[in-house]
Amino acid sequence: MILVTGGLGYIGSHTVVELLQTGNDVLVVDNLTNSSLEVLDGIERASGKRPLFECLSLNDKMDVKYLFNNYEEIEGVIHFAAFKAVGESISEPLKYYDNNIGSLVNVLQYVDRLNLEIPFIFSSSCTVYGEPDSLPITEESPTKKASSPYGNTKQIGEEILFDAVRSNSNLSVIVLRYFNPIGAHKSMEIGELPLGTPQNLVPFMTQTAMGMHKRLTVFGDDYPTRDGTCVRDYVHVVDLAKAHIVALQRLVGKKNEQNYEVFNLGSGTGKTVLEIISDFKKVSKVNLKYKMGPRRQGDVIEAYADVTKANSVLGWKAQFNVKQAIRSAWKWERKIRNKN
């Protein structure tokens, strides 16, 4: 059985579908802070199977004790459980340190205490690289002081795991550093559904096109890029989900060369904000309204991945292009708003 923490979240739910479709038994743990129980039904409709589910908080040591005492058959962990909004982390840093670090430490303490020989996949982020010295970003690129508390929790999480591996030879870890996930599952049963105002470009864009916001704000038009707006590497969420399956199989099959490995996950190309808006207009046929605004604290200028290592070592490569991902996000948005 694979334990998926934060498994009703955006990337987590897509990964659960892939796990179920590849024959794994899955236990989802989520406290529903940033997700909905309805996602569980969406997972079942998308995969044809329903995972086990526990609503509990991994910040609560007694909840974690209950979890590992009652599910002794756990044989792998994929850890998504974390708050993820850069802007919110700047305004509420202690909330992010408490949740993102506390939950990870509590889970690892039980893995260590029970002396479990267990593969552990950690959901990390390209934010650990900060403002890169050169592009594209490789796994050997230096990590820098994070530009947000969210990014810092991912850096600290990686450091905790590195130290845990050194002290526990039974623990094997793969850290997956995501770039910018977008899109929705082809079934249209799960997708990105942020609670409250979206913090990410694509859901804000699709909601604006649906008339839920007056216009989209582009944060900064004076960056040293080809059109003055930030550059990011956008990757389909289903491609990301499939990478977790490959990483898990690598650890289960003991094909890992070290007990702590890191991989970038992205498309390998960068797109500006204005280019994404242009792609959306072409896909949706909607004349999206937007305005230029000031730079946003915590945003780096340009970030896109070198995915050579993931391609050659994991055997993983993104299969969907940006327009396909945007098309699926737009189709998902219309579906959940009951529009044809």
C-alpha positions as CSV (number, residue, x, y, z in Angstrom):
1,M,0.0,0.0,0.0
2,I,1.3,3.5,-0.9
3,L,0.6,6.3,1.5
4,V,-0.1,9.6,-0.4
5,T,-0.2,12.6,2.0
6,G,-2.1,15.6,0.7
7,G,-3.6,13.2,-1.9
8,L,-6.7,15.2,-2.5
9,G,-4.7,18.2,-3.7
10,Y,-4.0,19.2,-7.3
11,I,-0.9,17.1,-8.0
12,G,-1.6,14.6,-5.3
13,S,-5.0,13.6,-6.8
14,H,-3.6,13.1,-10.3
15,T,-0.8,11.0,-8.8
16,V,-3.4,8.9,-6.9
17,V,-5.2,8.2,-10.2
18,E,-2.0,7.0,-11.9
19,L,-1.1,4.8,-8.9
20,L,-4.5,3.2,-8.9
21,Q,-4.4,2.7,-12.7
22,T,-1.0,0.9,-12.4
23,G,-2.4,-1.6,-9.8
24,N,-1.3,0.0,-6.5
25,D,-3.3,0.0,-3.4
26,V,-3.5,3.6,-2.1
27,L,-4.2,5.2,1.2
28,V,-4.9,9.0,0.9
29,V,-4.4,11.2,3.9
30,D,-5.6,14.8,3.7
31,N,-6.9,17.3,6.3
32,L,-9.1,19.0,3.7
33,T,-7.6,22.5,4.5
34,N,-6.9,23.2,0.8
35,S,-9.0,20.5,-0.8
36,S,-12.4,19.0,-0.9
37,L,-13.8,15.5,-0.2
38,E,-15.5,15.7,-3.6
39,V,-12.1,15.1,-5.1
40,L,-12.2,11.6,-3.7
41,D,-15.3,10.9,-5.9
42,G,-13.4,12.4,-8.9
43,I,-10.5,10.1,-8.3
44,E,-12.8,7.1,-8.3
45,R,-14.6,8.2,-11.5
46,A,-11.3,8.9,-13.3
47,S,-9.6,5.7,-12.3
48,G,-12.5,3.3,-11.7
49,K,-11.2,2.6,-8.2
50,R,-11.6,4.3,-4.9
51,P,-8.5,4.7,-2.6
52,L,-8.7,4.3,1.2
53,F,-9.0,7.7,2.8
54,E,-8.3,9.2,6.2
55,C,-9.0,12.8,7.2
56,L,-6.4,13.7,9.7
57,S,-3.6,16.2,10.4
58,L,0.0,15.1,10.0
59,N,0.8,18.0,12.2
60,D,-0.8,16.1,15.0
61,K,1.5,13.5,16.4
62,M,-1.4,11.4,17.7
63,D,-3.0,11.4,14.2
64,V,0.3,10.2,12.8
65,K,0.6,7.5,15.5
66,Y,-2.9,6.3,14.6
67,L,-2.0,6.3,10.9
68,F,1.0,4.0,11.2
69,N,-0.4,1.8,13.9
70,N,-3.6,1.1,11.9
71,Y,-2.0,0.7,8.5
72,E,1.0,-1.6,9.0
73,E,0.9,-2.5,5.3
74,I,2.3,0.9,4.2
75,E,5.2,0.2,1.9
76,G,5.9,3.5,0.3
77,V,5.2,7.2,0.9
78,I,4.6,10.0,-1.5
79,H,4.5,13.2,0.5
80,F,2.6,16.1,-1.0
81,A,1.1,17.6,2.2
82,A,2.0,21.2,2.3
83,F,0.7,24.7,1.8
84,K,2.0,26.1,-1.5
85,A,1.0,29.7,-2.2
86,V,4.1,31.9,-2.5
87,G,2.3,35.2,-1.8
88,E,0.4,33.8,1.3
89,S,3.7,32.4,2.6
90,I,5.1,35.9,2.7
91,S,2.2,37.3,4.6
92,E,1.8,34.2,6.9
93,P,5.3,32.6,7.2
94,L,4.8,30.9,10.5
95,K,1.7,29.1,9.2
96,Y,3.9,27.7,6.4
97,Y,6.8,26.7,8.6
98,D,4.5,25.0,11.1
99,N,2.6,23.0,8.5
100,N,5.1,22.2,5.9
101,I,8.0,21.3,8.2
102,G,6.0,19.9,11.1
103,S,4.1,17.4,8.9
104,L,7.2,16.1,7.2
105,V,9.1,15.6,10.5
106,N,6.2,13.8,12.1
107,V,5.9,11.3,9.3
108,L,9.7,10.7,9.1
109,Q,9.8,10.2,12.9
110,Y,7.4,7.3,12.6
111,V,9.1,5.8,9.6
112,D,12.4,6.0,11.6
113,R,10.8,4.7,14.8
114,L,9.3,1.7,13.2
115,N,12.5,1.1,11.3
116,L,10.6,0.8,8.0
117,E,12.5,0.0,4.8
118,I,10.4,2.3,2.7
119,P,10.7,4.4,-0.5
120,F,9.9,8.0,0.1
121,I,9.0,10.5,-2.7
122,F,9.2,14.2,-1.7
123,S,7.2,16.9,-3.5
124,S,9.7,19.7,-3.9
125,S,9.9,22.8,-6.1
126,C,12.1,24.8,-8.5
127,T,11.8,27.6,-6.0
128,V,14.8,26.0,-4.1
129,Y,17.0,27.4,-6.9
130,G,16.0,31.0,-6.3
131,E,17.2,33.4,-9.0
132,P,19.3,31.1,-11.2
133,D,22.8,32.0,-12.3
134,S,22.4,30.3,-15.6
135,L,19.7,28.6,-17.7
136,P,18.4,26.0,-18.1
137,I,18.5,24.9,-14.4
138,T,20.1,21.5,-13.8
139,E,20.0,19.5,-10.6
140,E,23.6,20.6,-10.0
141,S,22.6,24.3,-10.1
142,P,23.2,25.8,-6.6
143,T,20.2,26.2,-4.3
144,K,20.0,29.8,-3.0
145,K,18.3,31.7,-0.2
146,A,14.7,31.2,-1.0
147,S,12.7,34.3,-2.1
148,S,9.7,33.2,-0.1
149,P,8.9,31.2,3.1
150,Y,7.2,28.6,0.9
151,G,10.4,28.0,-1.1
152,N,12.4,27.9,2.2
153,T,10.1,25.1,3.5
154,K,11.0,23.1,0.5
155,Q,14.7,23.7,0.9
156,I,14.5,22.8,4.6
157,G,12.4,19.7,3.8
158,E,15.1,18.5,1.4
159,E,17.8,19.1,4.0
160,I,15.8,17.2,6.6
161,L,15.4,14.2,4.2
162,F,19.1,14.3,3.3
163,D,20.0,14.1,7.0
164,A,17.4,11.4,7.7
165,V,18.8,9.2,4.9
166,R,22.3,9.6,6.4
167,S,21.1,8.3,9.8
168,N,18.7,5.6,8.5
169,S,20.0,3.2,5.9
170,N,16.5,1.7,5.4
171,L,15.2,5.0,4.1
172,S,15.5,5.8,0.3
173,V,14.4,9.1,-1.0
174,I,13.7,10.7,-4.4
175,V,13.2,14.5,-4.4
176,L,11.2,15.7,-7.4
177,R,11.6,19.4,-8.0
178,Y,8.5,20.6,-10.0
179,F,8.5,23.6,-12.2
180,N,5.0,24.9,-13.0
181,P,2.2,22.3,-13.2
182,I,-0.9,23.2,-15.2
183,G,-3.8,21.3,-16.9
184,A,-6.3,18.7,-15.9
185,H,-6.9,14.9,-16.3
186,K,-8.4,13.8,-19.6
187,S,-11.5,12.5,-17.8
188,M,-12.3,16.0,-16.6
189,E,-13.1,14.4,-13.2
190,I,-10.1,16.1,-11.5
191,G,-8.2,19.3,-12.1
192,E,-6.9,22.5,-10.5
193,L,-9.6,23.9,-8.2
194,P,-8.0,26.5,-5.8
195,L,-10.1,27.5,-2.8
196,G,-10.5,31.3,-2.8
197,T,-8.6,33.6,-5.2
198,P,-6.1,31.6,-7.3
199,Q,-2.4,32.3,-6.7
200,N,-1.3,30.7,-10.0
201,L,-1.5,32.1,-13.5
202,V,-3.5,29.5,-15.4
203,P,-6.5,29.1,-12.9
204,F,-6.7,32.8,-12.6
205,M,-6.7,33.1,-16.3
206,T,-9.4,30.5,-16.9
207,Q,-11.6,32.0,-14.1
208,T,-11.2,35.5,-15.6
209,A,-12.2,34.1,-19.0
210,M,-15.3,32.7,-17.3
211,G,-16.2,36.2,-15.9
212,M,-15.3,35.4,-12.3
213,H,-12.7,38.3,-12.2
214,K,-12.8,41.6,-14.1
215,R,-9.3,41.1,-15.5
216,L,-6.0,39.3,-15.0
217,T,-3.1,41.2,-13.5
218,V,0.3,40.6,-15.0
219,F,2.8,41.2,-12.2
220,G,5.7,43.2,-13.8
221,D,6.4,44.2,-17.4
222,D,9.9,45.5,-16.9
223,Y,11.8,42.3,-16.4
224,P,14.9,41.7,-18.6
225,T,13.1,39.1,-20.7
226,R,11.9,39.1,-24.4
227,D,8.6,40.8,-23.6
228,G,9.3,42.2,-20.1
229,T,7.3,39.5,-18.2
230,C,8.5,36.6,-16.1
231,V,9.5,33.3,-17.8
232,R,8.4,29.9,-16.4
233,D,8.5,26.3,-17.4
234,Y,4.9,24.9,-17.6
235,V,4.4,21.2,-17.5
236,H,1.1,19.1,-17.7
237,V,0.1,17.8,-14.3
238,V,-0.5,14.3,-15.7
239,D,3.1,14.2,-16.9
240,L,4.2,15.2,-13.3
241,A,1.9,12.5,-11.9
242,K,3.4,9.8,-14.1
243,A,6.9,10.8,-12.9
244,H,6.0,9.8,-9.4
245,I,5.1,6.3,-10.6
246,V,8.5,6.0,-12.4
247,A,10.3,7.3,-9.3
248,L,8.5,4.9,-7.0
249,Q,9.3,2.0,-9.3
250,R,12.9,3.0,-9.3
251,L,13.1,2.8,-5.5
252,V,10.9,-0.3,-5.1
253,G,13.1,-2.1,-7.7
254,K,16.2,-0.8,-5.9
255,K,17.5,0.7,-9.1
256,N,18.5,3.9,-7.4
257,E,22.3,4.6,-7.4
258,Q,22.1,6.5,-4.1
259,N,19.6,6.6,-1.2
260,Y,19.0,10.3,-1.9
261,E,18.4,11.4,-5.5
262,V,17.0,14.6,-7.0
263,F,15.3,15.2,-10.3
264,N,13.9,18.2,-12.1
265,L,10.5,17.9,-13.6
266,G,9.5,20.3,-16.3
267,S,9.0,20.7,-20.1
268,G,12.5,22.0,-20.6
269,T,11.3,25.2,-22.2
270,G,10.4,28.6,-20.9
271,K,7.3,30.7,-21.7
272,T,6.6,34.3,-20.7
273,V,3.4,35.3,-19.0
274,L,2.3,37.2,-22.1
275,E,3.1,34.1,-24.3
276,I,0.9,32.0,-22.0
277,I,-1.9,34.5,-22.3
278,S,-1.5,34.5,-26.1
279,D,-1.7,30.7,-26.1
280,F,-4.8,30.7,-24.0
281,K,-6.5,33.2,-26.4
282,K,-5.7,30.9,-29.3
283,V,-7.0,27.8,-27.6
284,S,-10.1,29.3,-26.0
285,K,-11.1,31.9,-28.6
286,V,-11.7,34.3,-25.7
287,N,-10.3,37.8,-25.7
288,L,-8.9,37.7,-22.2
289,K,-8.8,41.0,-20.3
290,Y,-5.7,41.8,-18.5
291,K,-3.7,44.7,-17.1
292,M,-0.1,45.3,-16.3
293,G,0.8,45.7,-12.6
294,P,3.9,46.1,-10.4
295,R,6.3,43.3,-9.7
296,R,5.2,40.8,-7.1
297,Q,7.4,40.0,-4.1
298,G,9.0,36.6,-4.3
299,D,8.9,36.2,-8.1
300,V,12.1,35.3,-9.9
301,I,12.8,36.6,-13.4
302,E,13.3,33.4,-15.3
303,A,13.2,29.7,-14.5
304,Y,13.1,26.7,-16.8
305,A,14.5,23.2,-16.4
306,D,17.2,21.1,-17.8
307,V,15.4,17.7,-17.8
308,T,18.2,15.6,-19.2
309,K,18.7,13.7,-15.9
310,A,15.0,12.8,-15.6
311,N,14.9,11.8,-19.3
312,S,18.0,9.6,-19.1
313,V,18.0,8.2,-15.6
314,L,14.3,8.0,-14.8
315,G,13.2,7.4,-18.4
316,W,10.6,10.1,-18.0
317,K,9.8,12.9,-20.4
318,A,6.8,15.3,-20.7
319,Q,4.4,14.0,-23.3
320,F,2.0,17.0,-23.5
321,N,2.9,20.5,-24.8
322,V,1.8,23.8,-23.2
323,K,-1.2,24.3,-25.5
324,Q,-2.5,20.9,-24.8
325,A,-2.2,21.5,-21.1
326,I,-3.9,24.9,-21.4
327,R,-6.7,23.4,-23.5
328,S,-7.3,20.8,-20.7
329,A,-7.3,23.5,-18.0
330,W,-9.9,25.5,-20.0
331,K,-12.1,22.5,-20.6
332,W,-11.9,21.7,-16.9
333,E,-12.9,25.2,-15.9
334,R,-15.9,25.2,-18.2
335,K,-17.0,21.8,-16.9
336,I,-16.9,22.8,-13.2
337,R,-18.8,26.0,-14.0
338,N,-21.4,23.9,-15.9
339,K,-20.7,25.5,-19.3
340,N,-20.4,23.6,-22.6
